[in-house]
Structures are given as structure tokens and as C-alpha cells.
Amino acid sequence: MLGQNQIFAAPLAGISDKPFRQMVRFFAPDAALVTEMISCHSLVGRHKNCLRNFDDYSDEGLIGAQIFGAVPELMADAAKIIEAQGAKWVDINMGCPVPKVATRSGAGAFLMRDHKLAEKIIYSVVRAVKIPVSIKTRLGWDAEHRDWADLVRIAADNGVRWAALHGRTRSQLYTGAATHPDVHDAPIPIIANGDIKTCADVQEMQKLGYAGVMIGRAIYGRPWLLGELSGVATRPENIGAVVMRHLDLVLEYYGAKAGIPMFRKHLAWYSAGMPNSGDFRIKINQISDEKSLKQEILQFWGCVDAI
Ligand SMILES: Cc1cc2nc3c(=O)[nH]c(=O)nc-3n(C[C@H](O)[C@H](O)[C@H](O)COP(=O)(O)O)c2cc1C
């Protein structure tokens, strides 16, 4: 079994915000968490409408903040801000395929096509901070260009400490089964990512030489999963209490106006597969005040004792 610090929560834009990370942390006190991606432009520009630009990481334990961008100097400045905010490491996004990031701004997955630019960014970020720097990337751009090992070599030569490898190409986006190459020969530790859900998956990755695993979508509606996989938590009996705690953290962070609409997807995941979950979803999608939402949650999950 892997130690908690070898089990990572993947960066998930729109999901792994501070309230969600606090939930994951509750069940896995020493797991390695990564923030959702943060634009270096937004971070350095101190854009006020983006709350995560101002997250204080000093109370979050083992946490890395992920930045994305295509301008080496800005990425270096962003990394310095992340370090000052208390992150334990900086992760560089080299795998995001969404057009806004990868094609229009030349960041994310685009860096798998432009290793020279990737190297410049890595070089600048590594020199800007004292905390470790990691990268997160994919197998390659498409089936004909599965050159992750070249990018990992460049990263290693420039001082990157480890890499998370999503076992899909950019052109696969998030579909099709992830495939995980053997990484025994990699020059730095590699963290396996893609379709990892169970202890058996974790063991499989260890056999292939991975130093750890990174869990993405399997954590939806299951913030206890990292704790479960590392043997320090079990699925809680009282899911209603988990939901209520998560909601309170969301309300505290975003306020009701922004927080309640944002929380609906979590409610859908928490309730998935339960009797009457379809009706519950329809109801909560029409609620925008805290009191009514809490009443619906109480009614759906029954008595909610504190966790
Ligand atoms: C909704 C969503 C948001 C994501 N956001 C990010 C992100 O901010 N940064 C990043 O590097 N990857 C991001 N990813 C990719 C995941 O971190 C992960 O690599 C991918 O989901 C594969 O892992 P999984 O099969 O365990 O989900 C995102 C994926 C999804 C589905």
C-alpha cells in the first residue's frame, strides 16, 4: 500500500477548490493535494474576481498549486506568489487540452508540441522558487506523438522533481481507457494518473514503476476516497453530514449567491445512485437560498449528525 503522501488528488478545474480540498484533507490528513489550475496572468494581475488567486495555503498541509501559462517570466512570477501563499510545491500544467488553454494561449497541452517553450518555462519557474517544482503532462499530443519521455527528460534535466503522467494523449481528451506505460527507466519519480479508482489499480501502477498515483474523477462525491486508498479512512456511514460540512465550507468561501449554484454538481454526485436522487436533483436545482437547501438535504439524507 502507498503512503498518504504518495496518493495525490488531481487538479480538477471547478471542483478542487479550497472547500473541496478541506473535505479531502479531513479524511486524508497527509495526502498530497493539488489545486485546480490557476492562470499566471490572473494570479500575477491579482484579478479580484478569481478567489483562488488569494488562497492561503499555509493551513492546507501537503499542497501543490498548479499554474498554467505560456510566458516564462509570468510563470516565474506566478510561482513566486504561490510560494509566498504557502504552497509546498508548484505544479506546471502541461496537459490541459481545452482550446482556451492549449490552442488559443499556447499553454497546457500545447507545451507537449513545443518542448523548447516548455523548457524555457521550466527553467524560469525552477529558478524563481525554493519549493519543489513538478509538471503534469500526458502521453503526448496524439497517437503518432507519444513523446512524454522526452518532455520528462527535459523536465528532469532542468530541476523538476517529479511528473504526473495522465495516460491519455491530448487528442483523446478524457475518453477511452487510460494506458499506463512502464516507467522504471524514468529519470524522476512518475505519478500515475488516469482511471485510477481502487487499491488494485494502485498496486498495478506500483508494478509499472510509478512512485505514486493521482486520483481525478473517481473522487467526485467521494472526498474520503484518498483516505480509503491509503487505509486511513473508510466510507462514512453518514454521508448527509459530509454533504452538510462541505456545503458550509462552500458558503463560507463563496457566499450563498455564488456558492449554491456551484454546489449543485457536488449534490448530484453525492446523491448519485440513491433512491429518488433524480427528484432531489430537480428540486435542488431550483433552490438558491441556504435555509431551503439545507432543509432538502436533511430530508433527503435523513438525520444529519456531525462528522
Ligand atoms: C472537470 C475536469 C477538470 C480538470 N481540471 C484540470 C486542471 O485544472 N489541471 C490539470 O492539470 N488537469 C485537469 N484535469 C485533468 C485531471 O487532473 C486528470 O488528469 C484527468 O481527469 C484524468 O484522471 P482521471 O481519469 O482519474 O479523472 C481536469 C479534468 C476534469 C474532468
The ligand as an SDF file (V2000), in Angstrom:
LIG
                    3D

 31 33  0  0  0  0  0  0  0  0999 V2000
  -13.5940   18.6690  -14.8670 C   0  0  0  0  0  0  0  0  0  0  0  0
  -12.1180   18.4600  -15.0060 C   0  0  0  0  0  0  0  0  0  0  0  0
  -11.2500   19.4780  -14.6780 C   0  0  0  0  0  0  0  0  0  0  0  0
   -9.8610   19.2860  -14.8050 C   0  0  0  0  0  0  0  0  0  0  0  0
   -9.0220   20.2950  -14.4600 N   0  0  0  0  0  0  0  0  0  0  0  0
   -7.6780   20.1160  -14.5490 C   0  0  0  0  0  0  0  0  0  0  0  0
   -6.7630   21.1350  -14.1440 C   0  0  0  0  0  0  0  0  0  0  0  0
   -7.1560   22.1950  -13.6550 O   0  0  0  0  0  0  0  0  0  0  0  0
   -5.4420   20.8780  -14.3000 N   0  0  0  0  0  0  0  0  0  0  0  0
   -4.9700   19.6920  -14.8030 C   0  0  0  0  0  0  0  0  0  0  0  0
   -3.7570   19.5050  -14.9230 O   0  0  0  0  0  0  0  0  0  0  0  0
   -5.8150   18.7110  -15.1670 N   0  0  0  0  0  0  0  0  0  0  0  0
   -7.1440   18.8970  -15.0410 C   0  0  0  0  0  0  0  0  0  0  0  0
   -7.9890   17.8780  -15.3650 N   0  0  0  0  0  0  0  0  0  0  0  0
   -7.4390   16.5420  -15.6910 C   0  0  0  0  0  0  0  0  0  0  0  0
   -7.3800   15.6790  -14.4250 C   0  0  0  0  0  0  0  0  0  0  0  0
   -6.4960   16.2310  -13.4700 O   0  0  0  0  0  0  0  0  0  0  0  0
   -6.9360   14.2530  -14.7460 C   0  0  0  0  0  0  0  0  0  0  0  0
   -5.7020   14.3160  -15.4070 O   0  0  0  0  0  0  0  0  0  0  0  0
   -7.9190   13.5260  -15.6560 C   0  0  0  0  0  0  0  0  0  0  0  0
   -9.2500   13.7070  -15.1990 O   0  0  0  0  0  0  0  0  0  0  0  0
   -7.5900   12.0160  -15.7270 C   0  0  0  0  0  0  0  0  0  0  0  0
   -7.6580   11.4250  -14.4610 O   0  0  0  0  0  0  0  0  0  0  0  0
   -8.9480   10.5520  -14.0120 P   0  0  0  0  0  0  0  0  0  0  0  0
   -9.1810    9.5280  -15.1020 O   0  0  0  0  0  0  0  0  0  0  0  0
   -8.5590    9.9640  -12.6900 O   0  0  0  0  0  0  0  0  0  0  0  0
  -10.1020   11.5170  -13.9170 O   0  0  0  0  0  0  0  0  0  0  0  0
   -9.3650   18.0660  -15.2780 C   0  0  0  0  0  0  0  0  0  0  0  0
  -10.2500   17.0280  -15.6190 C   0  0  0  0  0  0  0  0  0  0  0  0
  -11.6030   17.2170  -15.4910 C   0  0  0  0  0  0  0  0  0  0  0  0
  -12.5350   16.0920  -15.8470 C   0  0  0  0  0  0  0  0  0  0  0  0
  1  2  1  0
  2  3  1  0
  2 30  2  0
  3  4  2  0
  4  5  1  0
  4 28  1  0
  5  6  2  0
  6  7  1  0
  6 13  1  0
  7  8  2  0
  7  9  1  0
  9 10  1  0
 10 11  2  0
 10 12  1  0
 12 13  2  0
 13 14  1  0
 14 15  1  0
 14 28  1  0
 15 16  1  0
 16 17  1  0
 16 18  1  0
 18 19  1  0
 18 20  1  0
 20 21  1  0
 20 22  1  0
 22 23  1  0
 23 24  1  0
 24 25  2  0
 24 26  1  0
 24 27  1  0
 28 29  2  0
 29 30  1  0
 30 31  1  0
M  END
$$$$
